[in-house]
Amino acid sequence: MENPAPDTRLPGLSRAATPIAFIEAIIAGYRRYGADPANALARAGISPALLGRPEARVTANQMEIMSGAAMQELDDEALGWFSRRLPWGSYGMLCRASITSPDLGVALKRWCRHHRLLTNDIELHLAVTGDEARFTLIPGRDLGELREFCLVTLLRYVLGYACWAIDSRIPLQETRFPFPPPPHAETYPLLFPGPVHFNADAAGFSFDARYLTLPIRRDEAALRTMLQRALPLTVLQYRRDRLLVEGVRHFLRSPDKQGATAERVAEHLHVSVRTLHRQLKEEGSSLQQIKDDTRRDHAIALLDRSRKSVKQISALVGFANEKSFTRAFRTWTGLPPQAWRERNHAPQPAPEGIPLGKGSI
């Protein structure tokens, strides 16, 4: 299996974009336990002079080192958010409880259910309405000065794990937070690409519910590797989108779009043409292959379920003439269109130009 963790050498981990407010939230956790954060700050290379300066930023690498040191020194993976400690390994346990799920939907439901075994201070909910999945956090107590850091981190934990589990980017339709825009609001789109709304009723995000049907692609060995460097999952964005192929198929399913150019398809999916071709290649497909598959399926449906002639069908699926359609159909199925129809006992087409009888369908 490929290395499951994101490439931690990416510039995103060494660029100073993490607000100092998140470091200050970790220090607040130290204060709660009456502990000294000096060692963690020194290990992360964070100068105490940066504290109290809203414009200050640190790198994701520094955040990773600081968080890891604090979790171990305080023996609390929640870093003081909740009324009781979450001992070292708590979130690893949630990952293990979910990794055997058949698909992402079951995995996230298990994550929500098992998180309640860790704490009652916050509830995690997954709901599906139509084609939209909504993941929501509902605090059961006042989280005080740690509320922002807690909600942001928990949402990134879940999103990062979900992307890793199915090995796919999950584009967010929107992300919501129940507080005013903080001074560092410009960093939120880096963590939650897409529309970000503040002053919402609750914290959460929504995404296409079809991602919930994607199978889990990780095993215990991959999980052990990931847990050695889990924090990058909460920072880096996946490039691969395993629903892209289905998105292209859905767009091309309409007869008037089957001949769409790569530029038109990419614009509809909100990606660049280069990204479109790259991600289709990563999924072992191509735009031309999907176009051919869509035309084939459309042609087969018309042959099996209608009385249209082969000439009419060739025009409906986008071929200039019946000859080229017949040649392509033979390549796809091994049979010419008429032989396919006869083999499947479909009704014979009425001769062109002759109206169908009164009882015809």
C-alpha positions in Angstrom: 0.0 0.0 0.0 1.2 3.5 -0.8 2.4 5.7 2.0 -1.0 6.9 3.5 0.3 10.1 5.1 0.4 13.4 3.1 3.8 14.6 1.9 5.1 16.4 5.0 7.8 18.1 2.9 5.2 20.2 1.2 5.7 24.0 1.6 2.4 24.2 3.4 4.0 22.8 6.5 6.9 25.2 6.6 5.0 28.4 5.7 4.1 30.6 8.7 0.3 30.7 8.4 -0.9 29.3 11.7 -2.2 32.1 14.0 -0.5 32.6 17.3 -3.9 32.4 18.8 -3.9 28.6 18.5 -0.5 28.4 20.3 -2.0 30.7 23.0 -4.9 28.3 23.3 -2.5 25.4 24.0 -0.8 27.6 26.6 -4.2 28.1 28.2 -4.5 24.3 28.5 -1.2 24.3 30.4 -2.5 27.0 32.7 -5.6 24.8 33.4 -3.3 22.0 34.6 -0.9 24.3 36.4 1.9 23.3 34.1 4.7 25.2 32.4 4.7 25.4 28.6 8.3 26.6 28.4 9.7 23.3 27.3 7.1 22.8 24.5 7.6 26.3 23.2 11.4 25.8 23.2 11.0 22.4 21.3 8.8 24.1 18.7 11.2 27.1 18.4 8.4 29.5 19.2 9.6 32.7 20.9 7.5 33.9 23.9 7.8 37.4 22.4 5.2 36.3 19.7 2.5 35.7 22.3 -0.1 38.5 22.6 0.6 39.7 19.1 -2.6 38.9 17.0 -0.7 39.3 13.7 1.9 36.7 14.6 2.0 33.4 12.8 3.9 30.1 13.2 4.5 27.3 10.8 2.4 24.1 10.7 5.6 22.2 11.7 5.9 24.3 14.8 2.2 23.7 15.6 2.7 20.0 15.2 5.7 19.9 17.6 4.0 22.2 20.1 0.7 20.2 20.1 2.5 16.8 20.3 4.6 18.0 23.2 1.6 19.4 25.1 -0.5 16.3 24.5 2.2 14.1 26.1 3.2 16.5 28.9 -0.4 17.1 29.9 -1.5 13.5 29.0 -4.5 15.1 27.3 -5.1 15.0 23.6 -7.9 17.5 24.1 -5.4 20.0 25.5 -7.7 21.1 28.3 -10.9 21.6 26.2 -13.1 19.2 28.3 -13.9 18.5 31.9 -11.7 15.4 31.9 -8.5 14.5 30.2 -8.5 12.5 27.0 -5.3 10.4 27.6 -2.6 9.9 25.0 -4.0 7.6 22.3 -7.7 8.5 22.7 -8.1 9.7 19.1 -6.0 6.8 17.8 -8.6 4.6 19.4 -11.4 6.4 17.5 -9.5 5.8 14.3 -9.1 2.1 15.1 -12.8 1.8 15.9 -13.7 3.2 12.5 -11.1 1.8 10.2 -12.9 -1.5 9.7 -16.1 0.2 8.5 -17.2 -0.8 5.0 -17.6 2.9 3.9 -17.1 6.4 5.1 -20.7 6.8 6.2 -20.4 4.0 8.7 -17.0 5.1 9.8 -18.2 8.6 10.7 -21.2 7.3 12.5 -18.9 5.1 14.6 -16.6 8.1 15.2 -19.6 10.1 16.5 -20.9 7.3 18.7 -17.5 6.3 20.2 -16.6 10.0 20.8 -19.3 10.0 23.4 -17.3 7.4 25.3 -14.5 9.9 25.7 -16.5 12.9 26.8 -20.1 14.3 27.2 -18.8 17.8 26.9 -19.5 17.9 23.1 -21.7 15.8 20.8 -20.8 15.0 17.2 -23.6 14.5 14.7 -23.8 13.3 11.1 -27.0 13.9 9.2 -27.9 13.4 5.6 -30.7 15.4 3.8 -31.1 14.6 0.2 -27.7 14.8 -1.5 -26.1 16.8 1.4 -24.2 15.4 4.4 -23.8 17.7 7.4 -21.4 17.1 10.2 -22.1 19.2 13.3 -20.6 19.8 16.8 -22.9 20.6 19.7 -21.1 21.6 23.0 -22.7 20.4 26.2 -20.9 22.9 28.3 -19.3 26.3 28.0 -15.9 25.8 26.5 -14.8 29.2 27.5 -11.6 30.7 26.1 -10.8 27.3 24.4 -14.0 27.2 22.3 -12.6 28.4 19.0 -9.5 26.2 19.1 -11.6 23.2 20.2 -14.2 23.5 17.5 -11.7 24.3 14.7 -9.4 21.4 15.7 -12.2 18.8 16.1 -13.6 19.7 12.7 -10.2 19.4 11.1 -9.6 16.1 12.9 -12.7 14.6 11.4 -12.2 16.1 7.9 -8.5 15.0 7.8 -9.4 11.5 9.0 -12.2 11.2 6.5 -10.1 12.3 3.6 -7.3 9.9 4.6 -9.7 7.0 5.2 -11.1 7.1 1.6 -7.9 8.5 0.1 -9.7 11.4 -1.4 -10.2 15.1 -1.1 -13.7 15.9 0.2 -14.7 19.4 -1.1 -16.7 21.3 1.4 -19.9 23.0 0.4 -19.7 25.3 3.4 -18.2 25.5 7.0 -19.9 27.2 9.9 -18.8 28.6 13.3 -20.9 30.0 16.1 -18.7 33.0 16.9 -17.8 36.3 15.2 -14.9 36.4 12.7 -11.7 36.3 14.8 -8.7 38.6 13.9 -7.1 35.7 12.0 -10.2 34.9 10.0 -8.2 34.9 6.8 -6.6 31.6 7.8 -9.9 29.7 7.9 -10.1 29.1 4.2 -6.7 27.4 4.4 -8.2 24.9 6.8 -11.7 24.7 5.4 -11.6 25.5 1.6 -14.9 26.8 0.4 -17.4 29.3 1.9 -16.8 29.9 5.7 -19.6 31.5 7.7 -19.3 32.9 11.2 -22.1 33.7 13.8 -23.8 30.5 12.8 -26.0 28.4 15.1 -23.5 25.7 15.5 -20.0 24.6 14.2 -20.0 22.1 11.3 -19.5 21.6 7.6 -21.4 20.1 4.8 -20.4 18.1 1.7 -21.7 15.9 -1.1 -23.4 12.9 0.6 -22.0 10.6 -2.1 -18.7 10.6 -0.4 -20.3 8.7 2.4 -20.7 5.7 0.1 -17.0 5.5 -0.8 -15.2 2.5 0.7 -12.5 2.7 3.4 -9.2 2.2 1.7 -6.9 1.9 4.7 -5.9 -1.0 7.0 -4.2 -1.4 10.4 -0.7 -1.1 8.9 -1.6 2.2 7.2 -3.2 3.4 10.4 -0.1 2.8 12.4 2.0 4.7 9.9 -0.5 7.6 9.8 -0.6 7.9 13.6 3.1 8.5 13.8 2.5 11.9 12.0 -1.2 12.5 12.3 -1.2 16.3 12.6 -0.4 17.0 8.9 -3.8 15.5 8.2 -5.4 18.4 10.0 -3.4 20.9 7.8 -2.8 19.6 4.3 -5.4 19.2 1.7 -5.8 16.1 -0.5 -5.4 16.7 -4.2 -7.2 13.5 -5.4 -11.0 13.5 -5.6 -12.4 10.1 -6.0 -15.8 11.4 -7.0 -14.4 13.4 -9.9 -15.1 10.5 -12.4 -18.7 10.2 -11.2 -19.0 14.0 -11.5 -17.8 13.9 -15.1 -20.2 11.0 -15.9 -23.1 12.8 -14.4 -22.4 15.9 -16.4 -22.0 14.0 -19.6 -25.1 12.0 -19.1 -27.2 14.7 -20.6 -27.3 14.1 -24.4 -26.6 17.8 -25.2 -23.4 17.6 -23.1 -21.9 14.4 -24.4 -19.7 16.3 -26.8 -18.6 18.8 -24.2 -14.9 20.0 -24.3 -12.5 19.5 -21.5 -12.7 23.2 -20.8 -16.5 23.1 -20.4 -16.4 20.0 -18.1 -13.6 21.5 -16.0 -15.5 24.7 -15.6 -18.6 22.8 -14.5 -16.6 20.9 -11.8 -14.7 24.1 -10.7 -11.3 22.6 -11.5 -8.6 23.5 -14.0 -8.3 21.5 -17.2 -4.9 20.3 -16.1 -6.4 19.1 -12.7 -9.3 17.4 -14.5 -6.9 15.3 -16.8 -4.5 14.6 -13.9 -7.2 13.4 -11.5 -8.9 11.3 -14.1 -5.6 9.7 -14.9 -5.0 8.9 -11.3 -8.3 7.1 -11.2 -7.3 5.1 -14.3 -9.7 6.9 -16.6 -9.7 9.7 -19.1 -12.3 12.2 -20.4 -12.5 10.4 -23.8 -13.0 7.0 -22.0 -15.9 8.5 -20.0 -17.4 10.0 -23.1 -17.2 6.7 -24.8 -18.7 4.9 -21.8 -21.5 7.4 -21.6 -22.3 7.2 -25.3 -22.3 3.4 -25.1 -24.6 3.2 -22.1 -27.0 5.7 -23.8 -27.0 3.8 -27.0 -27.6 0.4 -25.2 -30.5 2.0 -23.3 -32.1 3.3 -26.5 -31.6 -0.1 -28.3 -33.1 -2.1 -25.4 -35.9 0.2 -24.4 -37.1 2.1 -27.5 -38.3 1.4 -31.0 -36.0 4.0 -32.5 -34.0 3.0 -35.6 -30.3 2.5 -35.5 -29.9 5.7 -37.6 -32.0 7.7 -35.2 -30.0 6.3 -32.2 -26.7 7.1 -33.9 -27.8 10.8 -34.1 -29.1 10.9 -30.6 -25.8 9.7 -29.1 -23.8 12.2 -31.1 -22.5 10.4 -34.2 -22.4 12.1 -37.6 -23.6 9.0 -39.4 -24.9 5.4 -38.8 -21.7 3.8 -40.2 -19.4 5.4 -37.7 -21.8 4.6 -34.9 -22.0 1.0 -35.9 -18.2 0.8 -36.0 -17.9 2.3 -32.5 -20.7 0.1 -31.1 -19.0 -3.0 -32.4 -15.8 -1.9 -30.7 -17.6 -1.3 -27.4 -19.7 -4.5 -27.3 -18.4 -6.9 -29.9 -21.7 -6.7 -31.8 -23.3 -4.3 -34.3 -26.3 -2.4 -33.0 -29.0 -4.5 -34.8 -27.4 -7.8 -33.6 -27.4 -6.4 -30.0 -31.1 -5.5 -30.3 -32.0 -8.9 -31.7 -30.0 -10.8 -29.1 -31.8 -8.9 -26.3 -35.3 -9.5 -28.0 -36.0 -5.8 -28.1 -39.0 -4.7 -30.2 -38.1 -4.1 -33.8 -38.1 -0.5 -34.9 -40.8 0.8 -37.1 -39.7 1.8 -40.7 -38.7 5.4 -40.9 -41.5 7.7 -42.2 -44.3 5.2 -41.4 -46.4 6.2 -38.4 -46.8 3.8 -35.6 -50.2 2.0 -35.1 -52.7 3.0 -32.6 -51.6 0.4 -30.0 -47.9 1.1 -30.4 -45.8 2.3 -27.5 
